[in-house]
Amino acid sequence: MAHQPEPARSRAHRAGTPGPEPSDAAVSLRDVTRLFDGLPAISAVSLDVVVGETVWLRGPNGSGKSTLLRVVATALSPTFGTGTVLGDDLVRARDRIRARVEYLGHQTRLYADLTAAENLRFTCALYGLDPRAVPGALAMTGLDAVGDVRVGAFSQGMRQRLALARAAMRDADLLLLDEPYAGLDVDARAIVDDLLTRARTLGRTVLLASHEAPADGLVDRAVELDAGRVVLPVRERNRPRRAPREPVREALREPAWEPVPEGLP
Amino acid sequence: MTARLAWAIAAKDLRVERRSKAALSAALPFATTMLLSFGFALGPGRLLLVQAAPGLLWLAGLLAALDLFSRSYQAEADGGCLEGLLLSPVDRGAIYLGKAAAVAVQVAVLFTLTGALTVALFGLPLGSSPALLAATAVLGITGLAALGSLFGLLTALGRTRQAALPLLILPLATPVLIAAIRACALLSAGSTDQVAGWLGVLAAFDAVLLATGYLVYGHLLED
C-alpha cells in the first residue's frame, strides 16, 4: 500500500537544492487558510516538506500548529487554499492520504472501556494491519504488562504511550505529532525520540508540533508559526541540545539558527 | 470488506456497552417508568389495556431508545475516538452499518425486556404466529436503529444539541412506528390477514433509511 520514499534524494534536498519537485513533496501547501467562526486559525500558510524530512513546527499557544497538523491529516478541510499530501490532493483524495498518514493529536483517541490490546486490535481492523503486531507495539512502549487492563484505568502518560504504540504499529509514511512530549516521563520521552529516530532511519516524513525542542539531531529544520502564519522557516545548522528554555522567537535570533534562503522550503 | 469492518465496529461498540452499560442502564428504567405510568393511567380495564399495549410498547421503546441513540456515540466522543474513525481510510458506510447494527442489538434487548413487562402488566397476548411477531420486531427495530445511528452522530459532532434529537427523529420514525404497532396489534388479536402489508411497509422504510444512512453518513462525518 505505502510507496517507499527516497531518503537519499530527500537528504540532498535538505542539503540545499531548490524547492521540492512534486514527486519529492510529502506535504505541499499553498496559501492554506482555515477559519473557525470567521476567524483564521491559520492564514495563507504555504509549506513544503520533502519526503524523509523531519520538520519541527514551533510557535506560541494559538499560533496554529495544531490546526495546521489537522489540516494536513485531513481532519479539517482548508477554508481557502490548496495542497497535496504524499502526492494526493488534500480535499479530493482524503482516503488515500489517511491510509498513509498517522496523526497523534492532543486527544489519544482510545476507548476507555477497551483494554490496551483491544484498542490496538481495533486499529488493526480499521487499517488492515496484522493483529500479531500488537504485543510488539505494547512491549515497545512498556505496556506489555498492562495489555489486558482497560484504558480507563490508565494515567494520561500511559494513554499517551499507548497512542505512541499505535503510531509505531502503523508505520505510516507521514507522521504528524502534536505535542508528543506533553505529560510524559523521561522513559516515555525516549519512546518519542525512538519513534522519530526510526522514522528518520526508514525515510518517513515527520511533522512535529512541540513547545519543547526535540533531542539533538532528530529534526532537520524548524518552521515558526505566529498568529496562524509562517513567520520564518529556519534551518538547523548547529542546533543546541534539547529544550532551549528561552521563548522560541528569542531562539530564532540565536546564531545557531540560519534563515533559509528565499525559495527554499 | 465492508461487512468485515462493520462487524469490527459493531463488536467494539457492543463490547464497550457490555462493560459500561451506559446506554441500557439509562433507557431501561425510562421505558419501565413509562409503561407503569400508562398502566396506572389507563386503569384496570383489561380490554383497554390489551388494545393499547402494542402502541404503548413501541412508544415507550422509541422514547427510551432516543437516549440510547445519543449515548451510543458517547464512547466515540470521549477521547476524540470519532476523529480516529474519521481519519481511518475505511468505507464510511461500513462505519454507519456497524454502528447501526450495534444500536439494533441494544434496542432489541430494550424491546425484549419492555415487551416482557408489557405482557406481564397489560396481559398482551403474543398471538399465534411468533415468526411474524419476530419479523415485525426485527424490521421495526432495524428502522429505528437506522435512524438513530444517523442522527446520533449529529449530537456527537456537536452540530445539533441532544435536546433536538427527538425533533429530528420522531417525524421520520412515525411511519415505522405506525406500521410496527399495526402489525403487532393484528398479531396479538390473532389475525394475520393484513400483517404482510404492514411488514412490507416496514421493509420498504428500512431499505430507504439504511440506504440513505449508508450514503450520507460520510458527508456528515467529514469536516
Interface residues (C-beta under 8 A of the other chain):
Chain A: A73 T74 A75 L76 S77 R94 D95 R96 R98 A99 V101 Y103 G105 H106 Q107 T108 R109 L110 Y111 A112 D113 L114 E118 F122 A125 L126 Y127 R150
Chain B: R4 L5 A8 K12 R15 V16 R19 S20 A75 D78 G79 G80 C81 E83 G84 L85 L86 L87 S88 P89 V90 E222 D223
